[in-house]
Amino acid sequence: MAKAKKQISFDFESYIREGEPDKREKSIAWSIATGLQQVDGLTPSAYLYETAKRNIEGEISIEEAKKLIDTYYESKAIRTDDESETEEADKVSARITELLSEKSFSFTPNQLLSIHERLFKGVFYKVKAGKFRDYNITKKEWVLNGDTVLYANADLIKETLKYDFETEKNFDYSKLSKEDAVKHLTRFVANIWQIHPFGEGNTRTTAVFTIKYLHSLGFNVNNEPFEKHSWYFRNALVRANYTNMQKDIYMNTEYLEKFFRNILLGENNELKNRYTHIDYDEYIKKFGENDKSSEKNLPVNDTAKITQKSHESHSKITVNLTEVQQNIIRAIKQNQFVSQTEIAKELSLARETVNRNMKKLQEQGIIKRVGADKNGHWEVIE
């Protein structure tokens, strides 16, 4: 989930619209790179955007930009919680930008390993960069009401990747329309992601590999979906790989296809996270709505119901709360009208740290804001 840290953005679009090829390519790469950090709830710092602008303007190279960012964090002997998180976002954003600016590409599992290593070397401390995971995983998903996708067994990662890559490499696109090609590419990307070769950084690695693969196939990638809808991208990948026959839910690539159709065909499909939630599917089945990609024909009250239902379902998911989040919840229970500034003072934390964690608690359906910012209050959803 995206953190509540104030979004610091940069107008990449102004450079993209200007039409200068060099600036345009750099801006597209930076916009994708920074947008992808949302997948893991990270927000780049103001310093990152300043450095990106210098690179786009041609003042510094991407290599110099990376060094400036590394030096910026090396100079900080003591870091706040915010700086620890922006360090990963900043470093990985610069590395993604560098990778996307390179024309070289190899359609092999080793390319996946190389991308993961280049993105996360020295960033992850509990996971080895450039190494396949050697343990099995499950992940509680909001869109699945706390259930998990079944990921590949760690012992079979290499074999499964080899099979999928060989199958894709031998596939003949020549007789497919662009629409059918997008449908096929969608399934391939979903399969690679579901293997989940890496313990951490899997979605960002998959995204970078996918973009470079699409470039190798001659597609011009629209940056906007990755920049603004990267969390939808991950949720769509989840739905493309989840089946629960008992609940009459099956792997569904339609959400991911809409994402890629926006990227590759220039369409404007709505990419809203609630559309990917399994409760939304059940709602549509119940009320007989044919077009699940739109709520235009739904009564206002019904739209509210499904949104509320999703939040209620989400609140039932067992989540691991940090000590800071537990203390914030206690503070709200003691005083519903407490402000973030007061909580920060009580817990001896930076206000931004409190703000970020409260936003995450809201998105997890654990707390909610009732009323206006000035005169409202907080509630803990039991």
N, C-alpha and C positions, 0 to 999 in steps of 0.2 A: 504494500500500500504506500502511496506517496505520503511523505511526511508533511507536517504542517508548517515547516519552515517556510518563511515568506519566499514566494517564487521570484527569483531574480532572473529576468530574461533579457535577451538581446534581440534586436530587430534583424534577424537573419534575412527575413523576407525582402527587406529594402535592397540588400545586396543581390538577392536572387532576381528581383525584378529589374534591376539596373541593366542586366544583360552582359556585363563584362565577364567573359568566359572563366577567367582565373578566379575572380572573386566569387562568381556564382558557384563554381565547383567546391570551393573551400567552404562557402556558407552552407551549402547543402550537407556537406560532411559534418560540419560542426553542429548543425541543427539536429541531424539524426543522432549524433554521438551524445549530445546533452539530453535529448528526449528519451533515449534508451535508459538513462539512469533511473527514470521513474519506475521501471520494472522492479527495482529493488528498493524503492522508496527513498531514493537519494536525490538531492538537489545540488547542482554545481554552485560554486561560490561566485561572488561578484568579481573576484580576481581572475577566475577562469574566463569569464565573459570578456573582461578587459584584455586578457592575453589572446583570446580568440579573435577579437577585433584587430589587434596588431598583426596577427597572422593573415587575416583576410585582406587587410590593407597592404600587405607585402612588406611590412616593416621588419618582420622576423619570419624565419622558416618554421615549419612544424617541429623540426628537431629542436630548435631554439625555444619554441613554446613549451615543449615537454620539459626541457631543462629548467626553464624559469619556474614552472609549477613544482618540479621536484625540489628545487632550491627553496622555494617559498615555504614548503612544509618542513624541510630539513632545518630551517632557521627557527622553528617553533619547538623549543625543548619541552614545553608543557602545552597541551592542547585541550580545548574545551570539547564537550561532546559533539557540538556542531562542527568543529574543525576536523574531528576524527572522521565524521561522515562525509564532509565535503572533500576531504583528501581523496577518498576512494572515487567519488564522483568526478573530481577534477582530473585526476591522473588517468582514469579509464576513459573519460571523454576525449582527452588529448590523444590517447593511444588509438581509440576507435577512428578518430579523424585521420590520423596518420595511415592506418590500415586502409581506409576507404579511399585515400588519395593515391594509393599504390595501384598500378595497373596489373601487377603480377597476380596469378591465381592458379591454384592446383586443385582439381576436383578429386580430393582424396580425404580419407579420415585423418591423415597426418596434417592436412591443412586446418582441420578443426582443432587439433592439438596445438598447432602453432599459434592460431588465433587466441586460444585460451591462455597460452603462456605469455604472449605479448601483451595481452590486456591486463593480466592479473599478477604477473611476477612482482613480488615485493609488496603486493597489496593485500592478498589473502595470507593469513598466517596459520590458519588451521587446515587449509586445503592446499595441496601442491598444484601450482599453476602448470598447465601443460601435461597433466597426468589424468588418465581416466580414473574415475572413482573405483575403489576396491571394497565398497560396502553397499548394502541395499538401502533404499530410501523410500519414505512415504511423505506426503505433504498434504496437510489439511487445507482444502480449498474453499474459499467463500462461495464461489459459483456452484459448488457441489454440496453445499450445506455441511462442510466439514469432512466430506469423504475425500479420497485420494485417487489420482490416476495410478494405474499399475505401471510402474516404470520397469525398464529392462533389468534383469538380474545382473549384478556386477560381473559375474563370471562369463556372461555372454555378450558384453558390450562390444568387444572387438569383432566377434563373428557377426553380430547383428548389423553393425555399421558396414562391415565389408559387403554383406549381402545387399543392403539397401543402396550403397554407392554403386556397386556393379550393375544392379538392376536399372538404376537411374541413368548410368553412363551409357547403357545399351538401348535406352529408350529412344524411339524415333518420333521427333516432334514435327517432322515435315508435313504430315498429313492432318495435323490438328489445327483448328481455328485458334485464334488468340484466346478466346474464352475457354476452350477446352484445355489449352496449354496452361492457363492460370489454374484451372481446376486440378490438373495433374501436379503442378508445382506445389500447390497447397497441400496435397496429401503427402508429397515427399518431405516437405519441411516439417509437417506435423509428425511424421514417423521419426525423423532425426531428433526432434525435440523430445519425443516420448522415450527414446532410448536413454536420454538424460545422461550423457557420458560423464558429466562433471558434477561434483557435489555442490559447488557454488558457481555462479556466473554462467549457468547453462543457457538461459534465455538470451542474454546479451551476446554470448558467443555464437549461438544459433542465428541470431539476427544479422550479425556482421558477416558470417559465412554466407547466409542467404542473399544478402545484398550484393556481395562480390560474385556469387554464382549468377544472379540475375543480370549483372553487368556483363558477365562472360557470354550470356545468351543474347546480348544485344538490347536488353531492356533499359530504358531510362527510368530510374527509380524516383518516384514522387516522395519527397522528404516529409511532407505534412503528416501522414499517418504515424510514422515512427516518432516524429517530434512531439505530437500531441496525443497520441493514442497508444502508447507502448504498453500500458497496463491492459487495455482491451486486447492487444496482440497476445499477451500471455494468457488471458482468460479464454480467448478463442482457441489457443493451442490446447488448453485444458479440455474444453468441450469437444475438440476434434479427436480426443484420445480417451474419452470416458464412456463406459457402458455399464448399465445396471439393469439387466433384463427384468428383475423383480419389480422395478419401478417403471419399466417400459421406457427407459432412457438408453439411447444408443449413440455411438460415435457420430458426431455431427460437424462437418467441415464448413457449413454455410457461413458461420461467423468469420472464420478465417478467410474464406473465399472473398467475402465483402471487403475485408481489410486489403487483400492483395489486388482486388479489382480496383480499389481506389488508388493503389500504388502504381499499378501497371497499365490500367485501362483508362485512368483519369475519371473514374466515376465518383459520385458523392454519396455513397451509402452512409447512413448514420451509424456511427461506431460508439454505442453507449454500453457501458459495462453491464447494466441491468438486463440488457437483452440476452446476455450470455448465461444468466443465472437459470438453473434448472427449474426454479419456481416460476419463472416467466414462461417457460415452456408449458408447465402444468396449467397456468392461468389461461394461456391461449387455447389449449386443448379444451378446457372447461367451457370457455365462452365462444369457441368456434371461430376465432379470428384467423383468417387465412394468411395475412401478411404479418409475420412476427418481427419484421425489421422496422415496423413503424407503429406509433401509437396514435396516429391522427384520428382514427375511427373509434378509439376507446373513450368512453365517458370520463370526465375529469375525475370523478370519485373512484372509478375502477383503476385508473392510472395510479392514483394515490394508494389504492389497496395493494397493488402488486409491488410498488416501491416499499411500502410499509412491511409487506410480507417478507420481502427479501431481507430487509434490515432485521426483522424479528428472527428469521431463520439464522441469519448471520450471528446474532447475539447468542445463539445456543451452542455455537462451535466452541470446543475447548481450545483455549489459546494459552500460550505461555506469556505471562505478563512479567515485565521487568520490575525490579524493586521500585524504580521511579514511578512507573505506571500504577503499581499497587498503592504507593503513598499518595498519588494524585487522587485516586478513587476514594481513599480514606478521607482526604481533605474535603472532597465534594460531599461525602456523606455527612460530615460534621457541619458543613455550611454550604448550602446549595447556591448561595449568592456570592461565594468567594470568587475573586478575580484571579487571573493567571499571574498577575504581579504579586498578589498576596501569597499564592501557592509557591511561587518561586522564592519569595523571601522566607516563608516557613520551612521550605525544604533545602534552603541554601543552594539553589540552582539558578542558572541563567534563565531569563524569561523565555528565550527562544527554545531552550530545552523543554520547558513545560509546554509551550505552545505546540511544539512538534509532537510530543507524546500525547497530548490531548486530542490532536487531530487524528492520530492513529487510533486512539480509543474510540473516537467518533466513527471512523470508517469501519471499525470492527463491530460496531453496534453495541458497544459496552457503555458509552455515555452519550448523552445528547443535549443540545442546547435548546431551551424552551424560551421563546420570546426574543425580543430585540437584544442586540449586543449590549446596549447600555443598561436596560432595565430588566433583562431576562435573568434566567438562572440555569444551573446545570442539574441534570438528573442522571443517576446511575440506573441503567436498565437491568433489572434482575432477570 
